[in-house]
Amino acid sequence: MAGKTPKALSFEAAVAELEQVVANMESGKLSLEDSLAAYQRGAELLTQCRTRLDDAQQQVRVLEDGVLKNFSDSTKAGDA
């Protein structure tokens, strides 16, 4: 876990690492210090994933308001 910055990871890699952090914490085998470090890392990864999901959702909104909406209107006009 050390040495990786959240921005250096793809969304999929961040989710995979977050799942591993959760599994490690749920195992109950971490010391208090390691648990705190894992919690902090998990919070960083969660923030990164939420940000990327929000960005993707915004991109979808832009597409729906532009290209996809026009495509749908063209399809309706072509069906008539």
C-alpha positions as CSV (number, residue, x, y, z in Angstrom):
1,M,0.0,0.0,0.0
2,A,2.8,2.4,0.7
3,G,4.1,4.6,-2.0
4,K,1.0,4.6,-4.1
5,T,-0.9,7.8,-4.5
6,P,-4.6,7.7,-5.2
7,K,-4.2,9.8,-8.4
8,A,-1.8,7.2,-9.8
9,L,-4.4,4.5,-9.8
10,S,-7.1,3.8,-12.4
11,F,-10.7,3.6,-11.0
12,E,-10.6,-0.2,-11.3
13,A,-7.2,-0.4,-9.5
14,A,-8.5,1.9,-6.7
15,V,-11.6,-0.2,-6.2
16,A,-9.5,-3.4,-6.1
17,E,-7.2,-1.9,-3.6
18,L,-10.1,-0.6,-1.5
19,E,-11.6,-4.1,-1.5
20,Q,-8.2,-5.5,-0.3
21,V,-8.0,-2.9,2.4
22,V,-11.5,-3.8,3.6
23,A,-10.7,-7.5,3.6
24,N,-7.5,-6.9,5.6
25,M,-9.4,-4.8,8.2
26,E,-12.2,-7.4,8.4
27,S,-9.7,-10.2,9.1
28,G,-9.0,-8.8,12.5
29,K,-5.3,-9.5,12.2
30,L,-4.1,-5.9,11.9
31,S,-2.6,-4.0,14.8
32,L,-4.2,-0.8,15.9
33,E,-1.7,1.3,14.1
34,D,-2.1,-0.8,10.9
35,S,-5.8,-0.6,11.2
36,L,-5.7,3.2,11.4
37,A,-3.4,3.4,8.4
38,A,-5.6,1.0,6.5
39,Y,-8.7,3.1,7.4
40,Q,-6.9,6.3,6.2
41,R,-5.9,4.6,2.9
42,G,-9.4,3.3,2.5
43,A,-10.8,6.8,3.0
44,E,-8.4,8.2,0.4
45,L,-9.4,5.5,-2.1
46,L,-13.1,6.0,-1.5
47,T,-12.8,9.7,-2.1
48,Q,-10.9,9.0,-5.3
49,C,-13.5,6.6,-6.5
50,R,-16.4,8.9,-5.6
51,T,-14.7,11.7,-7.5
52,R,-14.2,9.6,-10.6
53,L,-17.8,8.4,-10.5
54,D,-19.1,11.9,-10.1
55,D,-17.0,13.0,-13.1
56,A,-18.3,10.1,-15.2
57,Q,-21.9,11.0,-14.2
58,Q,-21.3,14.6,-15.2
59,Q,-20.0,13.4,-18.6
60,V,-23.1,11.3,-19.1
61,R,-25.3,14.3,-18.3
62,V,-23.4,16.3,-20.9
63,L,-23.9,13.6,-23.5
64,E,-27.6,13.2,-22.6
65,D,-28.1,17.0,-23.0
66,G,-26.2,17.0,-26.3
67,V,-25.2,14.2,-28.5
68,L,-27.4,11.4,-27.2
69,K,-30.5,13.7,-27.1
70,N,-30.0,14.7,-30.7
71,F,-29.4,11.1,-31.7
72,S,-32.6,10.1,-30.1
73,D,-34.5,13.0,-31.9
74,S,-33.0,11.9,-35.2
75,T,-34.1,8.3,-34.7
76,K,-37.7,9.5,-34.0
77,A,-37.7,11.7,-37.1
78,G,-36.3,8.7,-39.2
79,D,-39.1,6.4,-37.9
80,A,-41.8,8.7,-39.1
